[in-house]
Amino acid sequence: MTETPTDPRWLDEHGNPIDEDHRGLVYDIRTLIDRRRALGIFGGIGLTSLLAACAAPEPQTPASATTPATGDASPSTSATAGASDPLTEVPDETGGPYPGDGSNGVNVLDDSGIVRSDIRSSFGSSTVVAEGVPLTIELTVRDAATGSALVGAGVYLWHCDRNGDYSLYTGGLDDVNYLRGVQATDEMGTVRFTSIYPACYSGRWPHIHFEVYSDVDNAVASGPIVKTSQIALPEEANALVYSTAGYEQSVRNVSQVSLAGDNVFGDDGGIHQIASMSGSVANGYTAALTIGV
C-alpha cells in the first residue's frame, strides 16, 4: 500500500498534502516498491540497500576540525601510508671526477662543518659564498622493495656553481668547499639543502650529484656507499634560470645537449631522476625527487 496523503512526511508546513510530483526520489521509490512488490521485479536486490543508496550521505567531519592548521606542507599520515609501496630503484650513476669523497683526491667528508643544510657558503678557513638563483633541494630516500622511508640515512650532495666549476677542484677554488654538504634524512626519509641553481657546463645536462650512506657516521667516515646517483633538472626551469644574469654561458651549453643524449641520463631519459620543480626565478626554486635504493 502506498503512502497516504495524510502521512506527515508528505504534508507541508500548513498540514496540506504535497503533490506526488514534488515529494522527491525516496517517496517515488517507496511508491514504486509498494506497487510492484507482488511482481518481484527487483529480484535479488535488497530493498533496504536500494533505499539506502538514495538517502543523503552522512556529513563528514572536516579535517580542519580535528587537525589544527599549521601551514606545514608535509604529507599527512594517510599520504605517508599510501606512499609505502614498492618503487623502482634509482639507477646507479658515476660520482664524476669531482666527488670530494676521497675517491679522487681531496676528501671533504671528514672536515668539521660538512654536516649542514645550507651549502651556499664555504666552511672552515674559506668564507666564499656561491651566488646564483636560490634552489632548495629535497631528496626523499625510500627502500625500493617496500617503499618505506629510510630514516637517519646519510646523504652527501654536491654540484657545480653558477660558472660550471666545482669547489676543491677547479683552478682558483682549491681552498673553497661550497656547494657540498651532508645531512641525515628525517622521519619522512627527506633531506633539504639550501643551495643555488647549478650551471650547465659543456657536454652535460644540468644535474646534481648525491651519495647515500646508511647513516651520517658512515658518510663522514667515507664508509660503504649505499647508492651513488644524480638528479636531472628539467628543461623548463633551466631555460628560465639561464636567462638571468650570471648564467650566460649556460645558455650556449644547454643548447648543445639534451636529456635523451646525455651520457648519464640518456639510457632512459632520466625518467627516474628528473626533479619536480616549483617556484620562480624571483622567489627561488625547489627541486624535489623521491628515489628508491
C-alpha positions in Angstrom: 0.0 0.0 0.0 1.4 3.4 -0.9 1.9 6.3 1.4 -1.4 8.1 2.1 -1.8 11.9 1.6 -2.2 12.2 5.4 1.3 10.7 6.1 3.1 13.5 8.0 6.2 13.0 5.8 4.2 14.2 2.8 2.5 17.2 4.4 3.7 20.8 4.0 4.2 23.2 7.0 0.5 24.0 6.9 -0.7 20.4 7.1 -1.7 20.3 3.5 -0.8 17.2 1.3 2.2 17.7 -1.0 1.6 16.9 -4.6 3.1 13.5 -5.6 5.2 15.1 -8.3 7.1 17.1 -5.7 7.7 14.5 -2.9 11.2 13.5 -4.0 13.2 10.5 -5.1 12.8 8.4 -1.9 9.0 8.8 -2.0 9.0 7.8 -5.6 11.0 4.6 -5.0 8.9 3.7 -2.0 5.8 4.0 -4.1 7.3 2.0 -6.9 8.3 -0.8 -4.5 4.8 -0.9 -3.0 3.1 -1.0 -6.4 5.4 -3.7 -7.8 6.4 -5.7 -4.8 4.0 -8.5 -5.7 5.5 -8.9 -9.2 9.0 -9.5 -7.7 10.7 -7.3 -10.4 13.6 -6.4 -8.1 14.8 -10.0 -7.9 17.8 -10.3 -5.5 18.2 -6.5 -5.0 17.7 -5.7 -1.3 15.0 -3.1 -0.8 16.9 -1.6 2.1 20.0 -1.3 0.1 18.1 0.5 -2.7 16.6 3.0 -0.3 19.9 3.5 1.5 21.6 4.3 -1.8 19.1 7.2 -2.3 19.5 8.6 1.2 21.6 11.7 1.7 25.2 10.9 2.8 26.1 11.5 6.4 28.1 14.7 6.9 31.8 14.2 7.2 33.9 16.0 9.8 36.3 18.4 8.0 39.9 17.7 8.5 40.4 21.1 9.9 38.0 20.3 12.8 40.3 17.5 14.1 43.7 18.6 12.8 44.9 22.1 13.7 46.2 24.1 10.7 49.9 24.5 10.8 50.8 25.7 7.3 53.2 22.8 7.1 53.2 21.2 3.6 54.5 17.9 4.9 52.4 14.8 3.8 49.6 13.8 6.0 49.5 10.4 7.8 47.3 8.9 5.1 49.5 10.2 2.3 52.5 8.7 4.0 50.9 5.4 4.3 49.9 5.5 0.7 53.4 6.2 -0.3 54.7 2.9 1.3 54.6 0.9 -1.9 57.5 -0.6 -3.8 59.2 1.7 -6.3 61.8 1.4 -9.0 65.4 1.7 -7.7 67.1 4.8 -8.9 69.9 3.9 -11.4 73.5 3.9 -10.2 75.5 6.7 -11.8 79.0 7.9 -11.7 80.1 10.3 -9.0 82.1 12.1 -11.7 85.6 13.4 -11.5 84.9 15.9 -8.6 83.3 13.9 -5.8 85.4 15.3 -2.9 84.8 12.0 -1.1 88.4 10.8 -1.2 87.9 8.6 -4.2 89.5 11.1 -6.5 92.0 13.2 -4.4 90.6 15.5 -1.8 88.2 14.3 0.9 85.9 16.9 2.3 83.7 14.4 4.2 85.9 14.2 7.2 86.1 18.0 7.6 84.4 19.6 10.5 81.4 21.6 9.2 80.4 19.3 6.3 77.2 18.3 8.1 74.9 21.2 7.3 71.7 22.1 5.4 72.8 25.4 3.8 75.6 24.6 1.4 75.9 28.0 -0.3 78.9 29.1 1.7 82.3 27.6 2.3 83.2 26.4 5.8 86.5 26.3 7.7 89.1 28.7 6.6 87.2 29.9 3.5 84.3 32.4 3.6 83.5 32.3 -0.1 79.7 32.2 -0.9 78.3 30.8 -4.1 76.0 33.2 -6.0 73.0 32.3 -8.2 69.3 31.8 -8.3 68.2 30.2 -5.0 67.4 26.5 -5.1 66.1 24.2 -2.3 66.9 20.5 -3.0 64.6 18.0 -1.4 65.7 14.4 -1.8 63.5 11.7 -0.3 65.1 8.3 0.2 63.0 5.1 0.3 63.6 1.4 0.4 62.8 0.3 -3.2 61.4 -3.1 -2.1 58.9 -1.8 0.4 58.6 2.0 -0.2 59.4 2.6 3.4 61.2 5.8 4.3 64.9 5.4 5.2 65.1 7.4 8.4 68.5 8.6 9.5 70.3 7.7 6.2 73.3 9.9 5.4 73.1 11.9 2.2 76.1 13.7 0.7 75.2 16.1 -2.0 77.3 18.3 -4.3 77.1 20.2 -7.6 78.8 22.9 -9.7 78.4 26.6 -9.2 76.9 29.3 -11.5 80.1 29.2 -13.7 80.0 25.4 -14.1 83.0 25.0 -11.7 83.4 22.5 -8.8 84.8 23.6 -5.5 88.1 21.9 -4.4 89.0 21.0 -8.0 88.7 24.0 -10.4 91.6 26.4 -10.5 91.0 29.2 -8.1 88.6 27.1 -6.0 91.2 24.7 -4.5 90.5 26.1 -1.0 86.8 26.7 -1.5 84.4 24.0 -0.4 80.9 25.4 -1.1 78.0 23.5 -2.6 78.8 20.4 -0.7 77.1 19.0 2.4 75.9 16.0 4.4 72.6 15.6 6.2 70.6 12.8 7.9 67.2 12.0 6.4 64.2 12.9 8.7 61.2 10.8 9.7 59.9 11.1 6.1 63.2 10.0 4.6 63.8 13.5 3.3 66.8 15.9 3.4 66.6 19.5 2.4 69.6 21.5 1.2 69.6 25.3 0.6 71.7 26.0 -2.4 71.9 27.8 -5.7 70.9 26.6 -9.2 73.8 24.9 -10.9 75.1 25.9 -14.3 75.0 23.8 -17.4 78.6 23.1 -18.4 79.9 21.8 -21.7 78.9 18.2 -22.5 76.5 17.5 -19.6 72.8 18.1 -18.9 72.3 20.2 -15.8 72.5 17.9 -12.7 73.2 17.4 -9.0 75.3 14.6 -7.5 74.5 12.6 -4.4 75.7 9.6 -2.4 73.5 7.7 0.1 75.1 6.1 3.2 73.4 4.0 5.9 73.9 7.0 8.3 75.8 10.2 8.8 78.6 8.5 10.7 79.4 6.3 7.7 79.2 9.3 5.4 81.7 11.4 7.2 84.0 8.4 7.7 83.9 7.6 4.0 82.2 4.3 4.8 80.3 2.0 2.4 78.1 3.8 -0.1 74.6 2.5 -0.5 73.8 4.5 -3.7 75.6 6.9 -6.0 73.4 8.7 -8.5 72.4 12.1 -9.9 69.4 14.4 -10.1 68.4 15.8 -13.5 67.0 19.4 -13.7 64.0 19.9 -16.0 64.3 21.8 -19.3 61.6 24.5 -18.4 63.3 25.6 -15.2 66.7 25.5 -16.9 65.6 27.9 -19.6 64.1 30.4 -17.1 67.2 30.4 -14.8 69.7 30.5 -17.6 68.1 33.7 -19.0 69.2 35.6 -15.9 72.5 37.4 -15.3 75.5 35.3 -14.4 74.3 32.2 -16.3 75.2 33.4 -19.8 77.5 30.6 -20.7 74.8 28.0 -19.7 72.5 29.3 -22.5 75.1 28.2 -25.1 76.0 25.0 -23.3 72.4 23.8 -22.8 71.6 24.4 -26.4 74.2 21.8 -27.4 73.0 18.9 -25.1 69.8 17.0 -24.5 68.4 14.9 -21.7 68.0 11.9 -24.0 71.5 12.3 -25.4 73.2 12.9 -22.0 75.9 10.3 -21.2 74.4 9.7 -17.8 70.7 10.2 -18.2 70.4 9.1 -21.8 69.7 5.4 -21.2 66.2 6.1 -20.0 65.9 9.8 -20.5 66.3 10.4 -16.8 62.8 9.1 -16.1 63.7 8.1 -12.5 66.0 11.0 -11.8 64.3 14.2 -13.1 63.2 16.5 -10.4 59.8 18.0 -9.9 60.1 21.8 -9.8 58.2 24.5 -8.1 58.8 28.2 -7.5 60.2 31.0 -9.7 63.4 32.9 -10.5 62.3 35.8 -8.3 61.5 33.7 -5.3 63.8 30.7 -5.9 63.0 27.2 -6.9 62.5 23.8 -5.1 63.7 20.7 -6.8 62.1 17.5 -5.3 62.9 13.9 -6.1 61.9 10.6 -4.4 64.3 7.8 -5.0 64.3 4.0 -4.3 67.6 2.4 -3.1 
